Amino acid sequence: METNDTKRIIISGGGTGGHIFPAIAIADTFKRRYPDAEILFIGAKGRMEMERVPKAGYPIKGLWISGFQRRLTLKNLVFPIKVIVSTIKAKSILRSFKPDVVIGVGGYASGPTLRAAVKMKIPALIQEQNSFPGLVNKVVGHKVNCVCVAYDNMDKWFPKDKIVLTGNPLRVSSIDITGKKEEAYKYFNLDDKKSTVLIVGGSQGALGINKGISAQLSKIEAGDYQMLWQTGKDYLATAKAQIKEQNLESKIRAVDFIDRMDFAYSIADVVISRAGAIAISELAAVGKPVIFVPLPTAAEDHQTKNAMRLVEANAAEIVTNADACEKLLPTLSDLMTKPEKMLEMSKNIKLFAKIGAAEKIVDEIEKLLK
């Protein structure tokens, strides 16, 4: 699309990596197509987007907003005030920045931002990562111009004529793993002669997975593999103390967060992961055998449903959160002794990959720009 005027877009949402990283992928793709574009993010104060988005090279403004608790708490009394204050602030940002399009990716901040955009008649689009939509997207989905989804049969949540099946946008920097092994082993200070198990519980770690690993640390010594363990900030000290106590420093590298997922994926022979939509999309793109430990508290248990689609296609294995302490390490050890099965899982999971989602979403943004 030939144009001389500078395109201005606002991307709003966050809370977890599952919202933030697709948002960054959309921004990066839009910027490649429109190098002069001005992109502003709107997030929730105190949430991880306020740190991750600037690291990705984009400015961000924060709203005073948080989630609604499902039980009676003091926070809920303040919630309506937060919504009003955040909506006023969002309107102020929109008036000042004058975006051509506003994009919501789910998460607390996207609610006030999208409501403000709709009231101000600014074209708006949302991207829903999961098969079961988040609350904000369900509420605003009927009011925006376009709904980009990653799964079929989403018309029970959104107007059919607004839905576009795009898949989930992935950061190219995370899934481009070709020729990076040598550098990756050095980066993580791991042994290039050993098989590597990557443990990721999402951007903030996963207590169920962490406890599953901790419960059977003593058995890892016997396994002929090493581990790269992303614990999340809250569990890192515990994990490091346990690793030291068991004299496993040479076998397990524990970190709170992995900035270079491309390096981590490049050396992973097996991955242990939650079954969030973005995790699945990335694992399918890089084609890695995976053991899923779904988050049991996810809305409508959608992580288990996500995982089972792959398990039934012989593209993954599953261990429940409740069974993680007892079964996670035995399941891993068993899988590591079956290279043919690992190869088949790797081949099958690749069939679930939807490459080019960010490009398709930017195509839809372009239609709104016109």
C-alpha positions as CSV (number, residue, x, y, z in Angstrom):
1,M,0.0,0.0,0.0
2,E,1.7,3.2,-1.2
3,T,1.3,6.1,1.2
4,N,3.2,9.2,2.2
5,D,1.6,10.0,5.6
6,T,3.0,8.5,8.8
7,K,0.9,5.6,10.2
8,R,0.1,5.8,13.9
9,I,-1.1,2.7,15.8
10,I,-1.8,2.0,19.5
11,I,-1.4,-1.6,20.8
12,S,-2.9,-2.3,24.2
13,G,-3.0,-5.2,26.6
14,G,-0.6,-7.4,28.5
15,G,-0.3,-8.9,31.9
16,T,1.5,-12.1,30.8
17,G,3.9,-13.0,28.0
18,G,0.9,-14.7,26.3
19,H,-0.5,-11.3,25.5
20,I,2.7,-9.2,25.4
21,F,4.8,-11.2,22.9
22,P,2.0,-11.5,20.2
23,A,1.6,-7.7,20.6
24,I,5.3,-7.2,20.0
25,A,5.2,-9.5,17.0
26,I,2.4,-7.4,15.5
27,A,4.3,-4.2,16.1
28,D,7.5,-5.6,14.6
29,T,5.7,-6.8,11.5
30,F,3.9,-3.5,11.1
31,K,7.2,-1.6,11.5
32,R,8.8,-3.8,8.8
33,R,6.0,-2.8,6.4
34,Y,5.9,0.8,7.5
35,P,9.4,1.8,8.7
36,D,8.2,5.3,9.5
37,A,5.2,4.2,11.5
38,E,4.7,5.5,15.1
39,I,3.7,2.8,17.5
40,L,2.6,3.3,21.1
41,F,1.8,0.7,23.6
42,I,-0.7,1.1,26.5
43,G,-0.3,-1.3,29.4
44,A,-1.2,-1.8,33.0
45,K,1.0,-0.1,35.6
46,G,3.1,-2.6,37.6
47,R,2.6,-5.4,35.0
48,M,5.4,-7.1,33.0
49,E,4.6,-5.2,29.8
50,M,5.9,-2.0,31.4
51,E,9.4,-3.7,31.4
52,R,9.2,-6.0,28.3
53,V,7.8,-3.5,25.8
54,P,10.6,-0.9,26.2
55,K,13.1,-3.7,26.0
56,A,11.6,-4.5,22.6
57,G,12.2,-0.9,21.5
58,Y,8.7,0.6,21.9
59,P,7.3,3.4,24.1
60,I,4.6,2.4,26.6
61,K,2.1,4.3,28.8
62,G,0.6,2.7,31.9
63,L,-3.0,2.7,33.1
64,W,-4.1,2.2,36.7
65,I,-6.0,-0.9,36.1
66,S,-6.1,-4.5,37.4
67,G,-8.4,-7.5,37.1
68,F,-11.7,-8.1,38.9
69,Q,-11.4,-10.6,41.7
70,R,-13.9,-13.5,41.7
71,R,-14.4,-13.2,45.4
72,L,-15.3,-10.3,47.7
73,T,-12.2,-8.3,48.3
74,L,-11.2,-4.7,49.0
75,K,-9.7,-4.5,45.6
76,N,-13.1,-5.1,44.0
77,L,-14.4,-1.9,45.8
78,V,-11.7,0.1,44.0
79,F,-12.2,-1.7,40.6
80,P,-15.0,0.6,39.3
81,I,-12.9,3.7,40.1
82,K,-9.9,2.2,38.4
83,V,-12.0,1.5,35.2
84,I,-13.3,5.1,35.2
85,V,-9.8,6.7,35.8
86,S,-8.2,4.4,33.2
87,T,-10.8,5.1,30.6
88,I,-10.4,8.8,31.0
89,K,-6.6,8.4,30.8
90,A,-6.9,6.2,27.7
91,K,-9.1,8.8,26.0
92,S,-6.5,11.4,26.8
93,I,-3.7,9.3,25.3
94,L,-5.8,8.6,22.2
95,R,-6.6,12.3,21.7
96,S,-2.9,13.2,22.1
97,F,-1.4,10.4,20.0
98,K,-4.2,10.5,17.3
99,P,-3.9,6.8,16.2
100,D,-5.2,5.6,12.9
101,V,-6.0,2.2,14.4
102,V,-6.2,0.8,17.9
103,I,-5.3,-2.9,18.5
104,G,-6.2,-4.9,21.6
105,V,-4.4,-8.2,22.5
106,G,-6.3,-9.0,25.7
107,G,-5.3,-8.2,29.3
108,Y,-6.4,-5.5,31.7
109,A,-5.3,-2.4,29.9
110,S,-6.9,-3.3,26.6
111,G,-10.5,-2.9,28.1
112,P,-10.4,0.9,28.8
113,T,-8.3,1.6,25.7
114,L,-10.7,-0.2,23.3
115,R,-13.8,1.2,25.0
116,A,-12.3,4.7,24.5
117,A,-11.4,3.9,20.8
118,V,-14.9,2.7,20.1
119,K,-16.5,5.8,21.7
120,M,-14.1,8.0,19.7
121,K,-15.0,6.1,16.5
122,I,-11.3,5.1,15.9
123,P,-11.0,1.8,13.9
124,A,-10.2,-1.0,16.3
125,L,-9.1,-4.6,16.0
126,I,-8.6,-7.4,18.6
127,Q,-6.4,-10.5,18.5
128,E,-7.6,-13.4,20.6
129,Q,-4.9,-16.1,21.2
130,N,-7.0,-18.8,22.9
131,S,-9.8,-21.1,22.0
132,F,-11.7,-19.7,25.0
133,P,-11.6,-15.8,24.8
134,G,-10.5,-13.7,27.7
135,L,-13.1,-11.5,29.5
136,V,-12.0,-8.2,27.9
137,N,-12.1,-9.5,24.4
138,K,-15.5,-11.1,24.9
139,V,-16.9,-7.8,26.1
140,V,-15.4,-5.6,23.3
141,G,-15.5,-8.2,20.5
142,H,-18.9,-7.1,19.4
143,K,-18.0,-3.4,19.2
144,V,-14.6,-3.5,17.3
145,N,-14.2,-3.7,13.5
146,C,-12.3,-6.9,13.3
147,V,-11.5,-10.0,15.4
148,C,-8.4,-11.9,14.5
149,V,-8.5,-15.5,16.0
150,A,-6.2,-18.5,16.2
151,Y,-8.9,-21.2,16.3
152,D,-11.9,-22.3,14.4
153,N,-15.5,-22.1,15.7
154,M,-15.1,-18.8,17.5
155,D,-18.4,-17.4,16.2
156,K,-20.0,-18.5,19.5
157,W,-18.1,-15.7,21.1
158,F,-17.8,-13.1,18.3
159,P,-19.8,-11.9,15.4
160,K,-19.1,-14.2,12.4
161,D,-18.7,-11.4,9.9
162,K,-15.9,-9.8,12.0
163,I,-13.8,-13.0,12.5
164,V,-10.6,-13.6,10.5
165,L,-8.7,-16.8,11.2
166,T,-5.0,-15.7,11.3
167,G,-3.3,-18.0,13.8
168,N,-1.2,-16.5,16.6
169,P,1.5,-14.0,15.8
170,L,4.9,-15.1,16.8
171,R,8.2,-13.2,17.3
172,V,10.5,-14.2,14.5
173,S,13.3,-13.7,16.9
174,S,12.0,-16.5,19.1
175,I,11.4,-19.2,16.4
176,D,14.3,-18.6,14.1
177,I,16.6,-21.3,15.5
178,T,18.7,-22.3,12.4
179,G,22.4,-22.4,13.0
180,K,22.3,-21.1,16.5
181,K,23.2,-24.2,18.6
182,E,26.9,-23.5,19.1
183,E,26.3,-19.9,20.3
184,A,23.3,-21.1,22.4
185,Y,25.4,-23.7,24.4
186,K,27.9,-21.0,25.2
187,Y,25.2,-18.4,26.1
188,F,23.6,-20.7,28.7
189,N,27.0,-22.3,29.7
190,L,25.7,-25.8,28.8
191,D,27.5,-29.0,27.5
192,D,27.1,-29.4,23.8
193,K,27.7,-33.2,24.1
194,K,24.6,-33.7,26.3
195,S,20.8,-33.9,25.4
196,T,19.0,-30.8,26.8
197,V,15.6,-30.6,28.4
198,L,14.0,-27.1,28.3
199,I,11.6,-26.3,31.1
200,V,9.4,-23.3,30.6
201,G,6.3,-22.4,32.7
202,G,5.3,-19.3,30.8
203,S,6.8,-15.8,31.3
204,Q,6.3,-15.9,35.1
205,G,7.2,-19.5,35.7
206,A,4.8,-22.3,36.7
207,L,4.5,-23.5,40.3
208,G,3.1,-26.9,39.3
209,I,6.0,-27.6,36.9
210,N,8.6,-26.2,39.4
211,K,7.3,-28.4,42.2
212,G,7.2,-31.4,39.8
213,I,10.9,-30.9,39.0
214,S,11.9,-30.1,42.6
215,A,10.1,-33.3,43.9
216,Q,12.4,-35.6,41.9
217,L,15.6,-33.6,41.7
218,S,17.6,-36.5,43.2
219,K,16.6,-38.7,40.3
220,I,18.0,-36.3,37.7
221,E,21.6,-37.3,38.5
222,A,21.0,-40.7,36.9
223,G,19.7,-39.2,33.7
224,D,22.1,-38.7,30.8
225,Y,20.8,-35.2,30.0
226,Q,21.0,-31.6,31.3
227,M,18.3,-29.1,32.0
228,L,17.6,-25.4,31.2
229,W,15.0,-24.5,33.8
230,Q,13.0,-21.2,33.6
231,T,11.6,-20.9,37.1
232,G,10.1,-17.4,37.1
233,K,11.3,-14.8,39.6
234,D,9.5,-16.1,42.7
235,Y,10.9,-19.7,42.5
236,L,14.5,-19.0,41.4
237,A,16.1,-18.8,44.9
238,T,14.3,-22.1,45.9
239,A,15.4,-23.8,42.7
240,K,19.1,-22.7,43.0
241,A,19.2,-23.7,46.7
242,Q,17.9,-27.2,45.8
243,I,20.3,-27.6,42.9
244,K,23.2,-26.7,45.1
245,E,22.1,-29.0,47.9
246,Q,21.9,-32.0,45.4
247,N,25.3,-31.0,43.7
248,L,23.5,-30.6,40.4
249,E,25.1,-27.3,39.2
250,S,26.8,-29.1,36.3
251,K,23.5,-30.6,35.1
252,I,20.8,-27.9,35.7
253,R,20.9,-24.2,34.7
254,A,18.1,-22.3,36.5
255,V,17.1,-18.9,35.3
256,D,14.1,-16.6,36.2
257,F,13.4,-15.6,32.6
258,I,14.8,-16.5,29.2
259,D,15.3,-13.5,26.9
260,R,16.8,-15.6,24.0
261,M,14.1,-18.2,23.4
262,D,15.6,-18.8,19.9
263,F,18.8,-20.1,21.7
264,A,16.7,-22.1,24.2
265,Y,14.6,-23.8,21.5
266,S,17.7,-24.4,19.3
267,I,19.3,-26.7,21.8
268,A,16.2,-28.3,23.3
269,D,15.7,-32.0,22.6
270,V,12.5,-32.1,24.7
271,V,10.4,-29.3,26.2
272,I,8.3,-29.3,29.3
273,S,5.7,-26.5,29.1
274,R,2.4,-25.1,30.1
275,A,-0.2,-25.4,27.3
276,G,-1.0,-21.8,26.6
277,A,-1.8,-20.7,23.1
278,I,1.4,-18.9,22.4
279,A,3.6,-21.7,23.9
280,I,1.9,-24.2,21.6
281,S,2.2,-22.0,18.6
282,E,5.9,-21.5,19.2
283,L,6.6,-25.2,19.9
284,A,4.7,-26.2,16.7
285,A,6.8,-23.7,14.7
286,V,10.1,-25.0,16.0
287,G,8.9,-28.6,16.0
288,K,10.0,-29.8,19.4
289,P,8.8,-32.9,21.3
290,V,6.9,-31.6,24.3
291,I,5.4,-32.8,27.6
292,F,2.5,-30.4,28.5
293,V,1.5,-29.7,32.1
294,P,-1.6,-27.6,31.6
295,L,-2.6,-24.9,34.0
296,P,-5.7,-26.3,35.7
297,T,-7.1,-22.9,36.6
298,A,-7.2,-21.6,33.0
299,A,-10.7,-20.4,31.9
300,E,-12.9,-23.4,30.9
301,D,-9.8,-25.6,31.4
302,H,-8.7,-24.5,27.9
303,Q,-5.1,-25.4,28.4
304,T,-6.0,-29.1,28.8
305,K,-8.2,-28.8,25.7
306,N,-5.3,-27.2,23.8
307,A,-2.9,-29.9,24.9
308,M,-5.3,-32.8,24.2
309,R,-5.6,-31.8,20.6
310,L,-1.9,-32.5,20.2
311,V,-1.8,-35.5,22.4
312,E,-4.5,-37.2,20.3
313,A,-2.4,-36.5,17.2
314,N,0.6,-38.1,18.8
315,A,2.3,-34.7,18.7
316,A,2.8,-34.3,22.5
317,E,2.5,-36.0,25.9
318,I,0.6,-34.7,28.9
319,V,1.0,-34.8,32.7
320,T,-1.6,-33.2,34.8
321,N,-0.7,-30.5,37.3
322,A,-1.9,-32.7,40.2
323,D,0.4,-35.6,39.0
324,A,3.5,-33.5,38.2
325,C,5.4,-34.3,41.4
326,E,4.9,-38.0,40.9
327,K,4.8,-38.5,37.1
328,L,6.7,-35.6,35.4
329,L,10.2,-36.9,35.7
330,P,9.4,-40.6,35.0
331,T,7.4,-39.4,31.8
332,L,10.5,-37.4,30.7
333,S,13.0,-40.2,31.5
334,D,10.8,-42.7,29.5
335,L,10.5,-40.3,26.5
336,M,14.3,-39.7,26.4
337,T,14.9,-43.4,25.9
338,K,12.7,-43.4,22.8
339,P,14.3,-41.4,20.0
340,E,11.9,-42.7,17.3
341,K,8.9,-41.5,19.3
342,M,10.6,-38.1,19.8
343,L,11.2,-37.8,16.1
344,E,7.5,-38.7,15.3
345,M,6.3,-36.2,17.9
346,S,8.5,-33.5,16.4
347,K,7.2,-34.2,12.9
348,N,3.5,-34.3,14.1
349,I,3.6,-31.1,16.1
350,K,4.9,-29.2,13.0
351,L,1.6,-29.9,11.4
352,F,-0.1,-27.6,13.9
353,A,2.1,-24.6,13.0
354,K,0.4,-21.6,11.5
355,I,3.2,-19.5,10.1
356,G,2.7,-15.9,8.9
357,A,-0.1,-14.9,11.4
358,A,1.5,-11.5,12.1
359,E,1.5,-10.7,8.4
360,K,-2.2,-11.7,8.1
361,I,-3.1,-9.5,11.1
362,V,-1.2,-6.5,9.6
363,D,-3.2,-7.1,6.3
364,E,-6.3,-6.6,8.4
365,I,-4.9,-3.5,10.0
366,E,-4.2,-2.2,6.5
367,K,-7.9,-2.6,5.6
368,L,-8.8,-0.5,8.6
369,L,-6.2,2.1,7.6
370,K,-7.9,2.5,4.2
